[in-house]
Amino acid sequence: MPIHPVFSSRFRDVFLAVLCCGLTVSAMAQDKPEKNTAVPDPKHMWRIIQQQQRTIEALQAELEQQKQQLAKTRQDLGAQEESLNIMAEVVETTSVPASATTVGGYGELHYNNTDRGNEVDFHRFVLFVGHDFSDKTRFYSEIELEHAYAADGKPGAVELEQAFIEHRLSEKFTANAGMILMPVGIINETHEPETFFGVERNPIAKHILPTTWREAGLGGHWRVNGQLQADLLLSSGLDVPTEGANAFLIRSGRQSVANAISNKGAITGRVRYRLTNGLQLAATVHHQQDITQGQLGIAATLLEANAQYRNGPFGLRAVMAQWRLDNKVAELAPGREKQSGYYLEPSWRFGERDKLGVFARYSVWDNKAGSDDQDDAIKQWNLGMNYWLHPRVVFKLDYQDQSGASDNDGINLGVGYSF
């Protein structure tokens, strides 16, 4: 029998409501925790507690052992750091690595065709050895063979040119001790052939200053700043002859630190100032209480000034030097109480990498400048050129015209090198 639609709709609603209530009651019944009626075993619990205690004690022992190992590691690292510091200090002060020793040298061969004759001469063969004991302390030396052959009756000589220890006390101050080149002039300290024009060194450096002039001493170099530098040297001194043609002649007084008589020493000071436009100025004062080493009490003072200028291809060098000796010299060797000289040298470099250079030099010197006789002075013109095959290999040619107390004209050829 069919169900009435209205009854069917009501029945469906009642059925759904009952069904929802049932599901809700069922879910609530499932969420409600069941009551645990089991009683734990005390012996079992005591075993669990004992096991946990043993585990804790083992972890504590392991932690303590790790702490001890860490402390020992720190102690070992501290000892290693101290050892490394000591080793670093030793390396800095006493290490002698093979690469710290350097070898070099220079040499020059000359051919002179002048009024005094034709001559070919391997003028100088020089070897130098340097060694860096540390970044602060180094040794430098040069040994020279002059005129190729040194023996009895031969013109050559073997000489120690310099040998000194240099130590950097600070970034600005350096001290040195030993056989030292005197801080005077332009080429007394730097005289490798490629560093100057002309086959022969300029006559002022030979007859007045005199190059290469070295003494035993203790000195210091102070770099005040990038432009200003100063040098001070306490050293042995000259011992000039007191009789004969070379009496009181400065060049004849060099002792070369070879069993040198040192009754009277000397003091030398120099100041150099470099301008930003390529000009460098320098002045030196040298004083010796007695250049006869106690024989006659002849005091002597040297005043020297020089200038170097470079602007592109143009260069200029100038030197003025004068010795003043005690007036007693005027009675013993008239005119020698004053010895002086100067030169002026303009130059010009050109060509690829400035390989070619031409120069002119005018020199005047007088070893009897104390005399009123003007004929004692010697004047010399040099005109020539340099060709640098390599920055440290040079070929030279110049013509010299000498007049005055001496007359010696001619042509000079040379080749020089340094490494």
VEXDREN-2710 file (C-alpha; in Angstrom, 1 decimal):
% VEXDREN-2710
k/r/px/py/pz
1/MET/0.0/0.0/0.0
2/PRO/1.6/3.3/-0.9
3/ILE/2.7/5.8/1.8
4/HIS/1.2/9.2/2.0
5/PRO/3.8/11.9/0.9
6/VAL/3.4/14.0/4.0
7/PHE/3.9/11.0/6.3
8/SER/6.9/9.9/4.2
9/SER/8.6/13.3/4.8
10/ARG/7.9/13.3/8.5
11/PHE/9.2/9.8/8.8
12/ARG/12.4/10.7/7.0
13/ASP/13.1/13.7/9.4
14/VAL/12.5/11.6/12.5
15/PHE/14.7/8.9/11.2
16/LEU/17.6/11.2/10.5
17/ALA/17.3/12.9/13.9
18/VAL/17.5/9.6/15.7
19/LEU/20.4/8.5/13.6
20/CYS/22.4/11.7/14.4
21/CYS/21.8/11.3/18.1
22/GLY/23.0/7.7/17.9
23/LEU/26.2/8.7/16.2
24/THR/26.9/11.5/18.7
25/VAL/26.5/9.2/21.7
26/SER/28.7/6.6/20.1
27/ALA/31.5/9.1/19.5
28/MET/31.3/10.4/23.0
29/ALA/31.5/6.9/24.3
30/GLN/34.7/6.3/22.3
31/ASP/36.4/9.6/23.5
32/LYS/35.8/8.8/27.2
33/PRO/39.0/7.0/28.6
34/GLU/38.7/3.6/29.9
35/LYS/39.4/3.1/33.5
36/ASN/42.8/1.3/34.1
37/THR/42.3/-1.1/36.7
38/ALA/45.9/-2.8/36.4
39/VAL/48.2/-2.3/39.5
40/PRO/52.1/-1.7/38.6
41/ASP/54.6/-4.2/39.9
42/PRO/57.0/-2.5/42.5
43/LYS/59.9/-4.8/41.7
44/HIS/59.6/-4.0/38.1
45/MET/59.5/-0.3/38.8
46/TRP/62.6/-0.6/41.1
47/ARG/64.6/-2.4/38.3
48/ILE/63.7/0.4/35.9
49/ILE/64.8/3.1/38.3
50/GLN/68.1/1.3/39.0
51/GLN/68.8/0.9/35.2
52/GLN/68.2/4.6/34.7
53/GLN/70.5/5.5/37.6
54/ARG/73.3/3.4/36.1
55/THR/72.7/5.2/32.7
56/ILE/73.0/8.6/34.4
57/GLU/76.2/7.7/36.2
58/ALA/77.8/6.4/33.0
59/LEU/76.8/9.6/31.2
60/GLN/78.3/11.7/34.0
61/ALA/81.6/9.7/33.9
62/GLU/81.8/10.1/30.1
63/LEU/81.1/13.9/30.5
64/GLU/83.8/14.3/33.1
65/GLN/86.3/12.4/30.9
66/GLN/85.5/14.7/27.9
67/LYS/86.0/17.7/30.2
68/GLN/89.5/16.4/31.1
69/GLN/90.4/15.7/27.5
70/LEU/89.3/19.2/26.5
71/ALA/91.4/20.8/29.2
72/LYS/94.4/18.7/28.1
73/THR/93.8/19.7/24.5
74/ARG/93.7/23.4/25.5
75/GLN/97.0/23.0/27.4
76/ASP/98.6/21.2/24.4
77/LEU/97.5/24.0/22.1
78/GLY/98.9/26.6/24.4
79/ALA/102.3/24.8/24.5
80/GLN/102.2/24.5/20.7
81/GLU/101.4/28.2/20.3
82/GLU/104.4/29.1/22.6
83/SER/106.7/26.8/20.6
84/LEU/105.5/28.4/17.3
85/ASN/106.2/31.8/18.7
86/ILE/109.7/30.8/19.7
87/MET/110.3/29.2/16.3
88/ALA/109.1/32.3/14.6
89/GLU/111.5/34.4/16.6
90/VAL/114.3/32.1/15.8
91/VAL/113.5/32.2/12.1
92/GLU/113.3/36.0/12.2
93/THR/116.7/36.4/14.0
94/THR/118.9/33.4/13.0
95/SER/117.4/31.7/10.0
96/VAL/119.8/31.5/7.1
97/PRO/117.8/30.3/4.1
98/ALA/119.8/29.7/0.9
99/SER/117.6/32.2/-1.0
100/ALA/118.7/35.0/1.4
101/THR/122.3/35.1/-0.1
102/THR/122.7/37.1/-3.3
103/VAL/125.6/37.4/-5.7
104/GLY/126.2/40.2/-8.2
105/GLY/128.8/42.5/-9.6
106/TYR/129.9/45.0/-12.3
107/GLY/132.8/45.6/-14.6
108/GLU/134.0/48.0/-17.3
109/LEU/136.5/47.8/-20.1
110/HIS/138.1/51.1/-21.4
111/TYR/140.0/52.1/-24.5
112/ASN/141.7/55.5/-24.2
113/ASN/143.3/57.2/-27.2
114/THR/144.7/60.4/-25.8
115/ASP/147.8/62.6/-25.9
116/ARG/149.3/60.3/-23.3
117/GLY/149.1/57.3/-25.6
118/ASN/146.8/54.5/-26.5
119/GLU/145.7/52.1/-23.8
120/VAL/143.1/49.3/-23.3
121/ASP/142.3/48.3/-19.8
122/PHE/139.8/46.2/-18.0
123/HIS/139.6/48.9/-15.5
124/ARG/137.4/47.2/-12.9
125/PHE/136.0/43.7/-12.2
126/VAL/133.8/43.7/-9.1
127/LEU/131.9/40.9/-7.3
128/PHE/129.6/41.5/-4.5
129/VAL/128.0/39.1/-2.0
130/GLY/125.1/40.0/0.2
131/HIS/123.2/38.0/2.8
132/ASP/119.9/38.7/4.6
133/PHE/120.1/37.3/8.2
134/SER/116.5/38.4/8.7
135/ASP/114.1/41.0/7.5
136/LYS/116.0/43.5/9.7
137/THR/119.7/42.5/9.5
138/ARG/121.8/42.0/6.3
139/PHE/125.4/41.9/5.2
140/TYR/126.8/43.6/2.0
141/SER/130.2/43.3/0.5
142/GLU/132.2/44.1/-2.7
143/ILE/135.6/42.9/-3.7
144/GLU/137.3/44.5/-6.7
145/LEU/140.1/43.6/-9.1
146/GLU/141.5/46.7/-10.7
147/HIS/143.4/46.7/-14.1
148/ALA/142.9/42.9/-14.6
149/TYR/146.2/41.7/-13.3
150/ALA/147.4/42.0/-9.7
151/ALA/151.0/40.8/-9.1
152/ASP/154.5/42.1/-8.3
153/GLY/155.3/44.6/-11.0
154/LYS/151.8/44.6/-12.4
155/PRO/149.4/47.5/-12.4
156/GLY/146.5/45.7/-10.9
157/ALA/145.3/45.4/-7.3
158/VAL/142.7/43.3/-5.4
159/GLU/140.8/45.4/-2.9
160/LEU/137.9/45.0/-0.6
161/GLU/135.6/48.0/-1.5
162/GLN/133.0/47.6/1.2
163/ALA/131.8/45.1/3.8
164/PHE/129.3/46.1/6.4
165/ILE/126.4/45.0/8.5
166/GLU/123.1/46.9/8.2
167/HIS/120.3/46.7/10.8
168/ARG/116.9/48.3/10.5
169/LEU/116.0/49.6/14.0
170/SER/112.7/51.1/12.8
171/GLU/110.8/51.9/9.7
172/LYS/112.7/55.2/9.5
173/PHE/116.1/54.5/11.0
174/THR/118.9/52.1/9.9
175/ALA/122.3/51.6/11.4
176/ASN/125.4/50.1/9.7
177/ALA/128.9/49.1/10.8
178/GLY/132.0/47.9/9.0
179/MET/133.8/49.2/5.9
180/ILE/131.4/51.8/4.5
181/LEU/131.4/54.0/1.4
182/MET/131.5/57.6/2.4
183/PRO/128.2/59.5/2.0
184/VAL/129.6/62.2/-0.3
185/GLY/129.0/63.2/-3.9
186/ILE/126.8/61.5/-6.5
187/ILE/128.8/58.4/-7.6
188/ASN/130.9/57.5/-4.5
189/GLU/128.1/55.1/-3.3
190/THR/126.5/54.4/-6.7
191/HIS/129.1/53.9/-9.4
192/GLU/128.0/51.0/-11.6
193/PRO/128.9/51.9/-15.3
194/GLU/125.3/52.2/-16.5
195/THR/124.4/54.8/-13.9
196/PHE/126.6/57.6/-15.2
197/PHE/127.6/59.2/-18.5
198/GLY/131.2/59.1/-19.8
199/VAL/133.7/56.3/-20.1
200/GLU/135.8/57.5/-17.1
201/ARG/134.3/58.8/-13.9
202/ASN/134.2/62.5/-13.7
203/PRO/137.5/64.2/-12.6
204/ILE/136.0/65.8/-9.5
205/ALA/135.1/62.4/-8.1
206/LYS/138.7/61.3/-8.8
207/HIS/140.8/64.3/-7.7
208/ILE/138.7/66.1/-5.0
209/LEU/136.2/63.8/-3.3
210/PRO/137.9/61.1/-4.0
211/THR/135.9/58.2/-5.4
212/THR/135.9/55.3/-4.4
213/TRP/136.4/56.5/-0.8
214/ARG/135.6/54.1/2.0
215/GLU/136.4/54.0/5.7
216/ALA/135.7/51.8/8.7
217/GLY/133.0/53.2/10.8
218/LEU/129.6/53.2/12.5
219/GLY/126.8/55.1/10.9
220/GLY/123.1/55.7/10.7
221/HIS/120.6/56.5/8.0
222/TRP/117.4/58.4/9.0
223/ARG/114.5/58.6/6.5
224/VAL/112.6/61.6/8.0
225/ASN/109.9/61.3/5.4
226/GLY/109.5/60.6/1.7
227/GLN/111.5/63.7/0.7
228/LEU/114.1/64.3/3.5
229/GLN/116.9/61.9/4.5
230/ALA/119.9/62.3/6.7
231/ASP/123.1/60.3/7.3
232/LEU/125.7/60.4/10.0
233/LEU/129.0/58.5/10.1
234/LEU/131.8/58.2/12.6
235/SER/134.8/56.6/10.9
236/SER/138.5/56.3/10.4
237/GLY/140.2/59.0/8.4
238/LEU/142.7/60.0/5.8
239/ASP/146.5/59.9/6.3
240/VAL/148.0/62.2/3.7
241/PRO/151.7/62.3/2.9
242/THR/153.5/65.4/4.3
243/GLU/156.4/65.5/1.8
244/GLY/157.0/65.1/-1.9
245/ALA/154.9/65.8/-4.9
246/ASN/151.8/64.4/-3.3
247/ALA/152.1/66.2/0.0
248/PHE/148.7/66.9/1.5
249/LEU/147.0/65.7/-1.7
250/ILE/143.6/64.4/-0.7
251/ARG/143.5/61.4/-3.0
252/SER/146.9/60.2/-1.7
253/GLY/145.5/60.1/1.8
254/ARG/143.1/57.2/1.4
255/GLN/144.1/54.2/3.5
256/SER/141.4/51.8/2.3
257/VAL/141.1/50.3/5.8
258/ALA/144.3/48.3/5.2
259/ASN/146.3/48.4/8.5
260/ALA/145.1/51.9/8.5
261/ILE/146.5/54.3/11.1
262/SER/143.7/55.5/13.2
263/ASN/145.0/58.0/15.7
264/LYS/142.5/60.5/14.5
265/GLY/139.0/59.7/13.2
266/ALA/136.5/61.7/11.3
267/ILE/132.8/62.6/11.3
268/THR/130.6/63.0/8.3
269/GLY/127.0/64.2/8.0
270/ARG/124.8/64.4/4.9
271/VAL/121.3/65.8/4.2
272/ARG/119.3/64.9/1.0
273/TYR/116.1/66.5/0.0
274/ARG/114.0/65.2/-3.0
275/LEU/111.5/67.6/-4.5
276/THR/108.4/66.4/-6.3
277/ASN/109.5/67.9/-9.6
278/GLY/112.4/65.5/-10.2
279/LEU/115.0/67.6/-8.4
280/GLN/117.2/66.2/-5.6
281/LEU/119.5/68.3/-3.6
282/ALA/122.2/67.0/-1.2
283/ALA/124.9/68.5/1.0
284/THR/127.8/66.9/3.0
285/VAL/130.1/68.1/5.7
286/HIS/133.1/66.0/6.6
287/HIS/135.6/67.0/9.3
288/GLN/138.8/65.3/10.4
289/GLN/140.8/66.6/13.4
290/ASP/144.2/65.6/11.8
291/ILE/144.7/64.2/8.3
292/THR/148.3/63.4/9.1
293/GLN/147.1/61.0/11.9
294/GLY/148.8/62.9/14.8
295/GLN/152.0/63.9/13.0
296/LEU/151.4/67.6/12.4
297/GLY/147.9/68.3/13.7
298/ILE/146.4/69.4/10.3
299/ALA/142.7/69.7/10.6
300/ALA/140.6/69.4/7.4
301/THR/137.0/70.1/6.5
302/LEU/135.2/69.1/3.3
303/LEU/132.1/70.9/2.1
304/GLU/130.3/69.3/-0.8
305/ALA/126.9/70.0/-2.5
306/ASN/125.3/68.3/-5.5
307/ALA/122.1/68.5/-7.5
308/GLN/120.4/65.9/-9.7
309/TYR/117.5/66.7/-12.0
310/ARG/115.4/64.6/-14.3
311/ASN/112.4/65.8/-16.3
312/GLY/111.5/63.4/-19.1
313/PRO/114.4/62.9/-21.4
314/PHE/116.4/65.9/-20.0
315/GLY/118.8/65.4/-17.1
316/LEU/121.3/67.5/-15.2
317/ARG/124.0/66.8/-12.6
318/ALA/126.1/69.3/-10.8
319/VAL/128.7/68.9/-8.0
320/MET/130.7/71.5/-6.0
321/ALA/133.3/70.4/-3.5
322/GLN/136.0/72.2/-1.5
323/TRP/138.6/71.1/1.1
324/ARG/139.9/73.5/3.7
325/LEU/143.1/72.4/5.5
326/ASP/144.8/74.1/8.4
327/ASN/146.8/77.2/7.4
328/LYS/150.0/75.5/8.5
329/VAL/149.8/73.6/5.2
330/ALA/150.5/76.9/3.3
331/GLU/154.0/76.9/4.7
332/LEU/154.7/73.2/4.0
333/ALA/153.0/72.8/0.6
334/PRO/151.8/76.2/-0.7
335/GLY/148.4/76.2/-2.3
336/ARG/147.4/72.8/-0.9
337/GLU/145.6/74.4/2.1
338/LYS/142.6/74.7/-0.3
339/GLN/141.5/72.1/-2.9
340/SER/138.3/72.4/-4.8
341/GLY/136.4/71.5/-7.9
342/TYR/133.0/71.5/-9.6
343/TYR/131.3/70.1/-12.7
344/LEU/128.1/70.7/-14.6
345/GLU/126.6/67.9/-16.8
346/PRO/123.4/68.3/-18.9
347/SER/122.2/65.2/-20.8
348/TRP/119.4/64.1/-23.1
349/ARG/118.0/60.5/-23.6
350/PHE/115.9/59.5/-26.6
351/GLY/115.0/56.6/-28.8
352/GLU/113.1/53.4/-28.0
353/ARG/113.0/53.0/-24.3
354/ASP/115.6/55.8/-23.9
355/LYS/118.4/53.6/-25.1
356/LEU/120.4/56.5/-26.5
357/GLY/121.8/59.3/-24.5
358/VAL/124.1/62.3/-25.2
359/PHE/125.8/64.5/-22.7
360/ALA/128.2/67.4/-22.2
361/ARG/130.3/67.9/-19.1
362/TYR/132.4/70.9/-18.0
363/SER/134.8/70.2/-15.1
364/VAL/137.2/72.4/-13.2
365/TRP/139.4/71.3/-10.4
366/ASP/142.5/72.6/-8.6
367/ASN/144.5/70.8/-5.9
368/LYS/146.4/74.1/-5.2
369/ALA/143.4/76.4/-5.0
370/GLY/145.0/78.2/-2.1
371/SER/147.5/79.7/-4.5
372/ASP/146.9/82.9/-6.4
373/ASP/148.3/81.2/-9.5
374/GLN/145.3/80.5/-11.7
375/ASP/147.4/78.2/-13.9
376/ASP/147.1/75.5/-11.3
377/ALA/143.5/74.8/-12.3
378/ILE/142.6/72.1/-14.8
379/LYS/139.6/72.5/-17.1
380/GLN/138.1/69.7/-19.1
381/TRP/135.2/69.3/-21.6
382/ASN/133.6/65.9/-22.3
383/LEU/131.2/65.4/-25.1
384/GLY/129.8/61.9/-25.8
385/MET/127.0/59.4/-25.8
386/ASN/125.8/56.2/-24.1
387/TYR/123.9/53.3/-25.7
388/TRP/122.1/51.0/-23.3
389/LEU/121.9/47.6/-25.0
390/HIS/120.1/46.6/-21.9
391/PRO/119.3/48.7/-18.8
392/ARG/122.3/47.2/-17.2
393/VAL/124.6/46.9/-20.2
394/VAL/126.0/50.1/-21.7
395/PHE/128.4/51.1/-24.5
396/LYS/130.1/54.5/-24.2
397/LEU/131.9/57.0/-26.4
398/ASP/133.2/60.5/-25.5
399/TYR/135.8/63.1/-26.5
400/GLN/137.7/65.0/-23.9
401/ASP/139.4/68.3/-24.3
402/GLN/141.7/69.2/-21.3
403/SER/143.5/72.5/-20.7
404/GLY/145.2/74.5/-18.0
405/ALA/147.9/72.9/-15.7
406/SER/147.5/69.7/-17.7
407/ASP/146.8/69.0/-21.3
408/ASN/145.4/65.7/-22.3
409/ASP/142.9/65.5/-25.3
410/GLY/141.6/62.4/-26.9
411/ILE/138.8/59.8/-27.4
412/ASN/137.5/57.3/-24.9
413/LEU/135.6/54.1/-25.6
414/GLY/134.0/51.7/-23.1
415/VAL/131.6/49.0/-22.3
416/GLY/130.2/48.2/-18.9
417/TYR/127.7/46.0/-17.1
418/SER/126.2/45.2/-13.7
419/PHE/124.0/42.3/-12.5
END
